[in-house]
């Protein structure tokens, strides 16, 4: 899920979280598909390693989505 009003961040937690009840009601599989990439990234299951103690804000900018952990926003 891409933020429409920002600089093109993909899978931002602050957009997915408020939308979670909608997806849980109408299609839980969609929510699973939105959350799994964030969980894989934060659990270091991707080629880009995440080394910070807090949850990642997003996966990167569209279309590449390969943000380094030092480029993450502290939220």
C-alpha positions in Angstrom: 0.0 0.0 0.0 1.5 3.3 -1.1 1.1 6.6 0.6 -0.6 8.9 -1.9 0.2 12.3 -0.2 3.8 11.8 0.6 7.0 11.1 -1.2 6.0 7.6 -2.4 6.7 5.5 0.7 5.5 1.9 0.4 3.9 -0.2 3.2 3.9 2.6 5.8 2.8 1.4 9.2 0.9 4.6 9.9 -1.3 3.9 6.8 -1.8 0.2 7.3 -2.7 0.3 11.0 -5.8 2.6 10.6 -6.9 0.5 7.6 -6.5 -2.8 9.4 -10.2 -3.0 10.7 -11.4 -2.5 7.1 -9.3 -5.3 5.8 -10.1 -7.6 8.7 -13.8 -7.2 8.0 -13.8 -7.4 4.2 -10.8 -9.6 3.4 -8.3 -10.7 6.1 -6.1 -12.2 3.4 -5.4 -8.7 2.1 -4.2 -7.5 5.6 -1.9 -10.6 5.8 -0.4 -9.7 2.4 0.1 -6.1 3.6 1.8 -7.0 6.9 4.0 -10.0 5.8 6.6 -7.8 3.8 7.0 -5.5 6.9 7.4 -8.5 9.2 9.9 -10.1 6.8 11.9 -6.9 6.6 12.0 -6.2 10.3 12.9 -9.9 11.0 15.9 -9.6 8.5 14.4 -12.1 6.0 15.3 -9.7 3.1 18.6 -8.8 1.5 18.4 -5.3 3.2 19.2 -5.8 6.9 17.1 -4.0 9.5 19.2 -3.2 12.6 17.1 -0.8 14.6 15.3 -1.5 17.9 12.0 0.0 16.8 9.4 -1.0 14.1 10.2 0.1 10.6 8.1 3.0 9.3 8.0 1.8 5.7 9.8 -0.5 3.1 11.2 2.3 0.9 10.2 4.4 -2.0 8.2 3.2 -5.0 9.2 1.2 -7.1 12.4 -0.1 -5.6 11.5 -0.5 -1.9 15.0 -1.1 -0.5 15.4 1.4 2.3 18.4 1.0 4.6 17.8 0.9 8.3 19.8 4.1 8.9 17.4 5.9 6.5 14.3 4.9 8.5 12.3 7.6 10.4 12.3 7.3 14.2 8.7 7.2 15.0 
